[in-house]
Amino acid sequence: MNNLAVITNTVTGDEKAWSYMELHQQSPKFKGIRRYRIIGVNRDGNLAEYREDMGPSKKYKGVRELNIPSVWEHTVDELRDLAQELRNETKIDLYDWMSLDKMNLA
């Protein structure tokens, strides 16, 4: 069984995405903590990870890390726009954003 992750070096704004994350992680060469944008997309029927270095984490002091599920409903550009809105938001209603009826989920 192959446990290697599928990696992609490019994404397009109009392609559907599985998820969007912004996380603070150690850089590959151990030169400090950096903020990474990680987007899950489809590559030949496999979930692939696109990773983008957004700069030093200290540049994002006080800014929340993001984990936005999409499950192929939203494009990369839609998720980037949403992340821009949510990055400094203090109160987020994901039910409202995802157009879910709270009553039907109970």
N, CA and C of each residue as an Amber inpcrd file, in Angstrom:
protein
   318
   0.8410000  -1.1820000   0.0000000   0.0000000   0.0000000   0.0000000
   0.8820000   1.2400000   0.0000000   0.5850000   2.1630000  -0.8900000
   1.3580000   3.3850000  -1.0230000   0.7820000   4.4630000  -0.1100000
   1.5550000   4.9350000   0.8440000   1.0960000   5.9550000   1.7870000
   1.6230000   7.3370000   1.4610000   2.1960000   7.5240000   0.2810000
   2.7120000   8.8230000  -0.0950000   1.5700000   9.7650000  -0.4520000
   1.6950000  11.0020000  -0.0310000   0.6840000  12.0040000  -0.3480000
   0.8830000  12.4930000  -1.7710000  -0.2120000  12.7810000  -2.4370000
  -0.1480000  13.3640000  -3.7630000   0.0110000  14.8700000  -3.5910000
   0.9930000  15.4370000  -4.2600000   1.3030000  16.8620000  -4.1720000
   1.0560000  17.4900000  -5.5380000   0.5820000  18.7260000  -5.5530000
   0.4710000  19.4730000  -6.8000000   1.1240000  20.8320000  -6.6120000
   1.7380000  21.3230000  -7.6660000   2.4170000  22.6130000  -7.6140000
   1.5490000  23.7630000  -8.0960000   0.3880000  23.4480000  -8.6640000
  -0.4860000  24.4960000  -9.1900000  -1.9550000  24.1970000  -8.8860000
  -2.7210000  25.2520000  -8.7570000  -4.1750000  25.1760000  -8.7060000
  -4.7000000  26.3200000  -9.5620000  -5.9110000  26.1590000 -10.0820000
  -6.5390000  27.2460000 -10.8160000  -7.7230000  27.7500000 -10.0060000
  -8.0220000  29.0000000 -10.1700000  -9.0720000  29.6290000  -9.3760000
 -10.4510000  29.0360000  -9.5650000 -10.7040000  28.4630000 -10.7430000
 -12.0470000  27.9630000 -11.0250000 -12.2320000  26.4800000 -10.7240000
 -11.1840000  25.7990000 -10.2360000 -11.3570000  24.3730000  -9.9320000
 -11.9440000  24.1760000  -8.5430000 -12.7500000  23.1450000  -8.4060000
 -13.3840000  22.8190000  -7.1310000 -12.3310000  22.2970000  -6.1560000
 -12.5410000  22.5810000  -4.8850000 -11.5860000  22.1830000  -3.8510000
 -12.2740000  21.3380000  -2.7820000 -11.4980000  20.4800000  -2.1430000
 -11.9720000  19.6580000  -1.0390000 -11.9250000  20.4490000   0.2710000
 -10.8440000  21.2140000   0.4620000 -10.6790000  21.9680000   1.6990000
  -9.6820000  23.1000000   1.5100000  -9.6960000  24.0160000   2.4790000
  -8.7800000  25.1520000   2.5050000  -8.3250000  25.3280000   3.9440000
  -7.0040000  25.4260000   4.1320000  -6.4720000  25.6450000   5.4750000
  -5.3660000  26.6950000   5.4320000  -5.2430000  27.4380000   6.5130000
  -4.0900000  28.2960000   6.7470000  -3.5600000  27.9190000   8.1260000
  -2.3350000  27.4130000   8.1590000  -1.7520000  26.9010000   9.3970000
  -0.3540000  27.4540000   9.6180000   0.0280000  27.5540000  10.8820000
   1.4040000  27.9110000  11.2350000   2.1770000  26.6170000  11.4480000
   3.2540000  26.4320000  10.6800000   4.0490000  25.2090000  10.7700000
   5.5230000  25.5270000  10.6250000   6.3290000  24.6070000  11.1110000
   7.7780000  24.7250000  10.9780000   8.1620000  24.6780000   9.4980000
   9.0930000  25.5280000   9.0870000   9.5550000  25.5090000   7.6960000
  10.3430000  24.2290000   7.4310000  10.3980000  23.7880000   6.1700000
  11.0860000  22.5240000   5.8600000  12.5520000  22.4740000   6.2960000
  13.2370000  23.5970000   6.2830000  14.6630000  23.6000000   6.6640000
  14.8720000  24.1260000   8.0820000  13.8160000  24.0840000   8.8890000
  13.8620000  24.4870000  10.3030000  14.3820000  25.9170000  10.4820000
  13.8900000  26.8220000   9.6470000  14.2900000  28.2280000   9.7440000
  13.1460000  29.0980000  10.2470000  12.3640000  28.5470000  11.1550000
  11.2930000  29.3260000  11.7640000   9.9090000  28.8230000  11.4080000
   8.9390000  29.3750000  12.1220000   7.5360000  29.0280000  11.9070000
   6.9780000  29.9490000  10.8230000   6.2910000  29.3670000   9.8650000
   5.7290000  30.0970000   8.7380000   4.2380000  29.7890000   8.6390000
   3.5140000  30.6310000   7.9360000   2.0870000  30.3920000   7.6870000
   1.9600000  29.8110000   6.2860000   1.2310000  28.7070000   6.2080000
   1.0420000  28.0200000   4.9360000  -0.4320000  27.9780000   4.5740000
  -0.7120000  28.2060000   3.2860000  -2.0470000  27.9990000   2.7130000
  -2.0200000  26.6100000   2.1030000  -2.9510000  25.7480000   2.5200000
  -3.0080000  24.3640000   2.0490000  -4.3980000  24.1240000   1.4680000
  -4.4290000  23.7600000   0.1950000  -5.7010000  23.5600000  -0.4950000
  -5.7360000  22.1370000  -1.0400000  -6.8050000  21.4150000  -0.7310000
  -6.9880000  20.0530000  -1.2410000  -7.7680000  20.0960000  -2.5520000
  -7.1970000  19.5090000  -3.6110000  -7.8270000  19.4820000  -4.9360000
  -7.7430000  18.0760000  -5.5220000  -8.4490000  17.8540000  -6.6150000
  -8.4710000  16.5570000  -7.2880000  -7.3920000  16.5160000  -8.3670000
  -6.5470000  15.4850000  -8.3060000  -5.5650000  15.2460000  -9.3510000
  -5.6660000  13.7820000  -9.7600000  -6.2480000  13.5530000 -10.9310000
  -6.3990000  12.1990000 -11.4790000  -7.1370000  11.2690000 -10.5180000
  -8.1800000  11.7770000  -9.8910000  -8.9900000  10.9580000  -8.9980000
  -8.4310000  10.8030000  -7.5980000  -7.3380000  11.4840000  -7.2920000
  -6.7330000  11.4340000  -5.9580000  -6.7820000  12.8090000  -5.3130000
  -6.9140000  12.8270000  -3.9970000  -6.8520000  14.0760000  -3.2600000
  -5.3970000  14.5240000  -3.2310000  -5.1500000  15.7260000  -3.7460000
  -3.7850000  16.2560000  -3.7970000  -3.7060000  17.5280000  -2.9600000
  -2.5200000  17.7990000  -2.4360000  -2.3040000  18.9530000  -1.5820000
  -1.4760000  20.0060000  -2.3060000  -2.0250000  21.2100000  -2.3590000
  -1.2910000  22.3760000  -2.8490000  -0.8900000  23.1760000  -1.6270000
   0.3800000  23.5400000  -1.5390000   0.8920000  24.2420000  -0.3670000
   1.5910000  25.5100000  -0.8130000   1.2420000  26.6170000  -0.1570000
   1.8170000  27.9190000  -0.4940000   2.3230000  28.5890000   0.7750000
   3.5630000  29.0570000   0.7550000   4.1640000  29.7570000   1.8860000
   3.6590000  31.1940000   1.8810000   2.9910000  31.6020000   2.9680000
   2.4340000  32.9500000   3.0660000   3.3500000  33.9040000   3.8370000
   4.4790000  33.4060000   4.3310000   5.4150000  34.2610000   5.0470000
   5.5560000  33.8660000   6.5040000   6.3790000  34.6260000   7.2310000
   6.6120000  34.3210000   8.6440000   5.3260000  34.4170000   9.4620000
   5.1750000  33.5130000  10.4330000   3.9560000  33.5070000  11.2490000
   3.8130000  34.7880000  12.0660000   4.9270000  35.4320000  12.4120000
   4.8410000  36.6620000  13.2130000   4.1210000  37.7730000  12.4500000
   4.0770000  37.6880000  11.1410000   3.3320000  38.6330000  10.3070000
   1.8200000  38.4670000  10.5330000   1.4100000  37.3030000  11.0560000
   0.0040000  36.9770000  11.2850000  -0.3190000  36.8790000  12.7720000
   0.4060000  37.6000000  13.5870000   0.1660000  37.5700000  15.0280000
  -1.2660000  38.0130000  15.3310000  -1.9790000  37.2110000  16.0930000
  -3.3630000  37.5020000  16.4420000  -4.3650000  37.0980000  15.3730000
  -3.8870000  36.5310000  14.2750000  -4.7680000  36.1010000  13.1870000
  -5.0130000  34.6080000  13.3380000  -6.2690000  34.2260000  13.3050000
  -6.6310000  32.8270000  13.5070000  -6.1400000  31.9450000  12.3770000
  -5.8800000  30.6850000  12.7210000  -5.6370000  29.6790000  11.7020000
  -7.0030000  29.2860000  11.1290000  -7.0350000  28.8850000   9.8770000
  -8.3010000  28.5750000   9.2180000  -8.3530000  27.1300000   8.7710000
  -9.5340000  26.5500000   8.8620000  -9.8090000  25.2220000   8.3190000
 -11.2360000  25.2740000   7.7670000 -11.3280000  25.3960000   6.4420000
 -12.6270000  25.5700000   5.7930000 -12.9300000  24.3360000   4.9390000
 -13.9050000  23.5340000   5.3390000 -14.2780000  22.3910000   4.5000000
 -15.0580000  22.8820000   3.2840000 -14.8770000  22.2290000   2.1560000
 -15.5960000  22.6160000   0.9490000 -16.3100000  21.4210000   0.3250000
 -15.6810000  20.2670000   0.3680000 -16.2390000  19.0130000  -0.1460000
 -16.7390000  19.1890000  -1.5920000 -15.8830000  19.7870000  -2.4010000
 -16.1170000  19.9940000  -3.8480000 -17.2530000  20.9670000  -4.1500000
 -17.7380000  21.7120000  -3.1700000 -18.8300000  22.6610000  -3.3970000
 -18.3410000  24.0350000  -3.8470000 -17.1080000  24.4020000  -3.4930000
 -16.6100000  25.7490000  -3.7680000 -15.2990000  25.6870000  -4.5530000
 -15.0640000  26.7590000  -5.3120000 -13.8270000  26.8330000  -6.0920000
 -12.6970000  27.3690000  -5.2260000 -11.4980000  27.2250000  -5.7330000
 -10.3140000  27.7400000  -5.0530000 -10.4610000  29.2450000  -4.8190000
 -10.9010000  29.9910000  -5.8330000 -11.0720000  31.4430000  -5.6780000
 -12.1290000  31.7900000  -4.6360000 -13.2300000  31.0490000  -4.6020000
 -14.2630000  31.2970000  -3.5910000 -13.7060000  31.0780000  -2.1880000
 -12.9060000  30.0370000  -2.0140000 -12.3330000  29.7560000  -0.6960000
 -11.2900000  30.7920000  -0.3090000 -10.5070000  31.2590000  -1.2640000
  -9.5340000  32.3280000  -0.9730000 -10.2540000  33.6010000  -0.5440000
 -11.3520000  33.9380000  -1.2280000 -12.1340000  35.1170000  -0.8570000
 -12.7240000  34.9590000   0.5430000 -13.2560000  33.7920000   0.8280000
 -13.8190000  33.5400000   2.1510000 -12.7380000  33.6380000   3.2270000
 -11.5830000  33.0830000   2.9550000 -10.4780000  33.1510000   3.9180000
 -10.0960000  34.5970000   4.2030000 -10.0970000  35.4180000   3.1730000
  -9.7780000  36.8410000   3.3510000 -10.7760000  37.4870000   4.3110000
 -12.0390000  37.1210000   4.1950000 -13.0720000  37.6560000   5.0900000
 -12.9300000  37.1150000   6.5050000 -12.6550000  35.8180000   6.6260000
 -12.6550000  35.1640000   7.9370000 -11.3700000  35.3550000   8.7320000
 -10.3110000  35.7070000   8.0730000  -9.0000000  35.7520000   8.7240000
  -9.0240000  36.5650000  10.0110000  -9.6800000  37.6920000  10.0190000
  -9.7070000  38.5560000  11.2040000 -11.0810000  38.6490000  11.8460000
 -12.0050000  37.8320000  11.3740000 -13.3680000  37.8180000  11.9240000
 -13.3560000  37.1860000  13.3070000 -14.1410000  37.7270000  14.2090000
 -14.1790000  37.1660000  15.5590000 -15.3880000  36.2670000  15.7810000
 -16.4810000  36.4990000  15.0510000 -17.6740000  35.6620000  15.2080000
 -18.0980000  35.1670000  13.8370000 -18.0860000  33.8630000  13.6510000
 -18.3810000  33.2740000  12.3590000 -19.5250000  32.2910000  12.5160000
 -20.5230000  32.3930000  11.6480000 -21.6240000  31.4420000  11.6380000
 -21.4900000  30.5850000  10.3830000 -20.8140000  29.4370000  10.5080000
 -20.6010000  28.5680000   9.3540000 -21.9010000  28.0100000   8.8120000
 -22.8930000  27.7950000   9.6660000 -24.1920000  27.3130000   9.1930000
 -24.7800000  28.3050000   8.1880000 -24.6930000  29.5950000   8.5480000
 -25.2170000  30.6260000   7.6660000 -24.4220000  30.6710000   6.3660000
 -23.1110000  30.6400000   6.4650000 -22.2620000  30.7110000   5.2700000
 -22.5050000  29.5220000   4.3450000 -22.6770000  28.3430000   4.9160000
 -22.8750000  27.1560000   4.1060000 -24.3420000  26.9730000   3.7240000
 -25.1890000  27.9230000   4.0930000 -26.6240000  27.8910000   3.7980000
 -27.2800000  26.6240000   4.3440000 -26.9090000  26.2470000   5.5670000
 -27.4850000  25.0740000   6.2040000 -28.5680000  25.5070000   7.1910000
 -29.5880000  24.7210000   7.2630000 -30.6580000  24.9460000   8.2140000
 -30.3090000  24.2180000   9.5100000 -30.0600000  24.9640000  10.5770000
 -29.6740000  24.3790000  11.8590000 -30.7330000  23.3980000  12.3780000
 -31.9760000  23.6710000  12.1160000 -33.0530000  22.8330000  12.6210000
 -33.0360000  21.4460000  11.9800000 -32.6750000  21.3480000  10.7060000
 -32.6690000  20.0620000  10.0190000 -31.4540000  19.2130000  10.3680000
 -30.4580000  19.7960000  11.0390000 -29.2540000  19.0460000  11.3910000
 -29.3670000  18.4020000  12.7730000 -30.3600000  18.7800000  13.5320000
 -30.5000000  18.2480000  14.8820000 -31.0260000  16.8320000  14.8810000
